Each structure stands twice: as structure tokens, then as C-alpha cells.
Amino acid sequence: MTKIGVIGTGAMGRGIMQWAAESGADVIAYDERVNGAEEARAFVVGMLDRAVAKNRMTGHERDSIAARIKVAESLRALASAEIVVEAIIEDIEAKQKIFLALEDVVEDDTILCTNTSSLSVTACAKHCRRPERVAGLHFFNPVPLMRVVEVIGGERTAPNTITRLLELVSRTKHHPIVCSDTPGFVVNHAGRG
């Protein structure tokens, strides 16, 4: 997958944007908050500038990564994304609503992911016409440094959707773990214990 959409550009969305761009993907960032995506892009570029200052990457690498991050004015700009990760508020109705809106925009084989840390992936996909392409892709904060990613299938998620997400994450510096759609998934569940 070479084009990743990110919806919601707060702390988690910014981190996912950076992860995707550093992994070589083109990123399309959208936030309903006015100037939210532009601010997130500037934040990521600032983080890349810090990496250059600390000799962790070259200026050329920074420029290449930054050039891969585009800002979307509307959800329609995500039409060409191969995967979309939403990182909006932890509200089931908001997540259901964004997935319904995305189904009218993206291709039928586009994977729709929630970055939820606690909500049911099955519930997020409840009203979708194609729930088999909905999964959880749960990153931890700060995304560029926390290398574990939970890949969560809902009750109706297709096995191929999970396989594609595992392949995607495995090509990056992050490590995927497959989780059941249960409260807290693996990491948060174990941490609560």
C-alpha cells in the first residue's frame, strides 16, 4: 500500500502521519477542524527537523518524507487512498459516521481502520456496507517511538484485510500483533491487569 489517508490529526493522527511517510507511503491528512491538518503537517516537519539536527536523518531524507504528506480539504480527497486510518475522538457514533461517509468516497477494496484503544471494531463497522474491510490498527503514543501496533479484526473482518495490514506494518520499523476484538485488546488489557 502506497497511499494512506489519516483522519483526525491530533497527537495520534500526527504520529500516524509521520510513521506512514517515513515508511515511504504518500499520506493524505484530513481534519474537520479548520487548519488542523496543516498544523499537524507543520508539527511533523518540525519533528523531522529535530531528527536532522540530531543527525538521525539527512536534510534530503527530511525533504523527501515531508513531500509525501499532503493536506486534504475534504474527505473526497481520500478517494485514492488504499488504506484510511481514523484517529478521531473515542466516540462510537462519531467513528461509525466517519466510516459511513468514507464508504461513499473510497474504492471497494480500500481498508478502513480505526485507531481506537478501547472501542469494539465490530461496533465501529456495524453500519458499513462492507464491514469485511474494516479493522483496528491501534498505535501507541508517541507513534514514531512506540513500535508495537495492534491489528484487530472485528467479527466480520475478512482474513485478507488482516493479512494486508500485517504485511503493511511488517514492512515498517513497527511490529504488528494480531488481537481479538475484546476490551483493551492485548496491551491495554494486560496493563490493566
Solvent accessible surface area in square Angstrom, and as a share of the most:
residue,aa,sasa,rsa
1,M,41,0.19
2,T,92,0.53
3,K,61,0.26
4,I,1,0.01
5,G,0,0.00
6,V,0,0.00
7,I,3,0.02
8,G,7,0.07
9,T,1,0.01
10,G,41,0.39
11,A,69,0.53
12,M,45,0.20
13,G,1,0.01
14,R,51,0.19
15,G,6,0.06
16,I,0,0.00
17,M,0,0.00
18,Q,18,0.08
19,W,7,0.03
20,A,0,0.00
21,A,0,0.00
22,E,69,0.31
23,S,50,0.32
24,G,44,0.43
25,A,5,0.04
26,D,61,0.31
27,V,0,0.00
28,I,17,0.09
29,A,0,0.00
30,Y,34,0.13
31,D,28,0.14
32,E,153,0.69
33,R,122,0.44
34,V,125,0.72
35,N,84,0.43
36,G,0,0.00
37,A,3,0.02
38,E,74,0.33
39,E,79,0.36
40,A,0,0.00
41,R,71,0.26
42,A,64,0.49
43,F,97,0.41
44,V,0,0.00
45,V,34,0.19
46,G,31,0.30
47,M,62,0.28
48,L,0,0.00
49,D,61,0.32
50,R,132,0.48
51,A,17,0.13
52,V,37,0.21
53,A,84,0.65
54,K,103,0.43
55,N,140,0.72
56,R,178,0.65
57,M,32,0.14
58,T,77,0.45
59,G,25,0.24
60,H,147,0.66
61,E,79,0.36
62,R,60,0.22
63,D,77,0.40
64,S,42,0.27
65,I,13,0.07
66,A,12,0.09
67,A,58,0.45
68,R,53,0.19
69,I,2,0.01
70,K,118,0.50
71,V,44,0.25
72,A,8,0.06
73,E,148,0.66
74,S,48,0.31
75,L,31,0.15
76,R,153,0.56
77,A,48,0.37
78,L,0,0.00
79,A,40,0.31
80,S,64,0.41
81,A,2,0.02
82,E,61,0.27
83,I,1,0.00
84,V,0,0.00
85,V,0,0.00
86,E,0,0.00
87,A,17,0.13
88,I,46,0.23
89,I,120,0.61
90,E,87,0.39
91,D,58,0.30
92,I,53,0.27
93,E,126,0.57
94,A,27,0.21
95,K,1,0.00
96,Q,23,0.10
97,K,150,0.64
98,I,26,0.13
99,F,0,0.00
100,L,67,0.33
101,A,37,0.29
102,L,0,0.00
103,E,10,0.04
104,D,92,0.48
105,V,22,0.12
106,V,12,0.07
107,E,111,0.50
108,D,89,0.46
109,D,93,0.48
110,T,3,0.02
111,I,1,0.00
112,L,0,0.00
113,C,0,0.00
114,T,0,0.00
115,N,12,0.06
116,T,0,0.00
117,S,36,0.23
118,S,65,0.42
119,L,43,0.22
120,S,46,0.30
121,V,1,0.00
122,T,38,0.22
123,A,32,0.25
124,C,1,0.00
125,A,7,0.06
126,K,131,0.55
127,H,95,0.42
128,C,11,0.06
129,R,154,0.56
130,R,88,0.32
131,P,8,0.05
132,E,56,0.25
133,R,10,0.04
134,V,0,0.00
135,A,0,0.00
136,G,0,0.00
137,L,0,0.00
138,H,9,0.04
139,F,1,0.00
140,F,27,0.11
141,N,91,0.47
142,P,63,0.40
143,V,1,0.00
144,P,27,0.17
145,L,129,0.64
146,M,91,0.41
147,R,93,0.34
148,V,58,0.33
149,V,0,0.00
150,E,0,0.00
151,V,0,0.00
152,I,0,0.00
153,G,19,0.18
154,G,14,0.13
155,E,149,0.67
156,R,151,0.55
157,T,21,0.12
158,A,28,0.21
159,P,113,0.71
160,N,92,0.47
161,T,8,0.05
162,I,25,0.13
163,T,62,0.36
164,R,61,0.22
165,L,0,0.00
166,L,49,0.24
167,E,92,0.41
168,L,8,0.04
169,V,0,0.00
170,S,70,0.45
171,R,152,0.55
172,T,23,0.13
173,K,149,0.63
174,H,8,0.04
175,H,112,0.50
176,P,33,0.21
177,I,61,0.31
178,V,89,0.51
179,C,9,0.05
180,S,75,0.48
181,D,39,0.20
182,T,67,0.39
183,P,110,0.69
184,G,12,0.12
185,F,8,0.03
186,V,69,0.40
187,V,58,0.33
188,N,33,0.17
189,H,118,0.53
190,A,70,0.55
191,G,62,0.59
192,R,195,0.71
193,G,101,0.97
